[in-house]
């Protein structure tokens, strides 16, 4: 039985209430690669701090991690194990959305979230 990779444990302490922090557009870049028929690797990169980044998809499956912190210019790698056949990485990427605290706090509409490829 395959499972999505288990991430290393990370803990962060925020010295301020994040609802009071002025966040800038993190300009999240996302790269997707199909490793196997049902396994995808996802790499995320941002230009600004992006707390509580979550990935969502309508495709049934399991992410290796979610609700992550992106640090500028530090590549974050995740995986997704699909429960159904997905024809390509581009199909998976079209059905994948990224939400960060930047747009969750109303700084940007969820549907207008910019993800740079």
N, C-alpha and C positions, 0 to 999 in steps of 0.2 A: 504494500500500500504506500503510495506516494503522499507526502505532506509538504506543504509550503515550508520553506526554510524558516527556522526559528531565529529571530534576531538576537543580537547581543543585548543584554539588559542595559538601559540607559536611564538616568535620573537627572532632572534639571530642577533647579530652584530659581524661581522668579522673585526678584526683590521688590516688585511693584505689582499692583493689581493690573492685569493685562487689559482690562476694559478702559483703563485710564492712559494707556500707552499709545502714543501716536505711531501708527504703523505705516510704513511705505509699501507700495506695490512690490512684492517680492520677485516678480517676474519669473515665476517658476517655469523651468524647462523640464520636459518629460521625454524620456526615450524608452521605447518598448521593443523588446526582442522576444521572439518565440523560441524557447529552448527545446521544447517537445510539443507534441500535438496539444497537450492540455496544460502546459507549464510556460508561463511568461515571466521574464525578468523586466522590472521597471526601475529606471534610474531617474532620480529627481535632483535638480540643481536650482538654487535660487541666488539672486543677487543681494537680497536683504534677508534679515531674520524672518522666518515664517513659522510661528508657533501653531500647534494643533492642526497640522495639515492632514486631511483625510482623503482617502481614495474611495470612490463609489463606482459601481457598475451594475447594470441590470443582468449581467451574466452570472449565473449561480456558481459560487466557488469560494475560495478562501485566500485572503491576503496574509502574507507572512507577518505583517505589522501594519498598524494604522494609528492615526492620531499622533503623528510624529512631529518633531521639531527639525526644521531645515535651517542650517547655518550657512551663511554666504559662502559660495564657492566650494562647499563640501558636498561631494556626491553621496547621495543616500540611495542604497540599493534595496529593493524589495522584490518579492515574487508573488505570483498569483497562480493558484492551482484551480483550473476550471473543472466543473462537474459535467460540462457538455463540450462537444467539439466546437472549436472556434477555427474558422478557415485560415486566418492570417493575423499577424501582429497588427496590421493596419485596421482590421475589423475590430479587434480588441481595443485598440487605442481610441477608435471612434466612439466606443461605448464606455469609455473610462473618463471620469471627471475628477478633478482635483479641487478641493475646497480648503481654504486657509482661514485663519482668524481675520486676516485682512478683509476678506469679503463677507465673512460670517457676521462681522460687527457692523455691516452696512456700508463699509468703505467702497464696496463694489458689489453690484448685483450678482448673485450666484450664477445666473445664466450667462452673465457677461464675463465670467472668470477667464482671464487670459492665461493660456498655457502655451508657452513657446516651444516649438519643436526644433 
